[in-house]
């Protein structure tokens, strides 16, 4: 409805002969953030599969768990 979007352009320059002149090549990616995997906060061996927030059994907030450590800490008699 009444959305207003502000766009700020900080750097602008004219096209140079060394630049790619094909519009299909743009936008050009200059930086790609790498996906970082989070290890389990308990065993620090396996990759985290679950994350908890404000968990009374966890020492960190948020706390990352692999499936095995999560089931050890959050289950009783095989039930979560």
Order of alpha helices (4+ residues) and beta strands (2+ residues): beta-beta-alpha
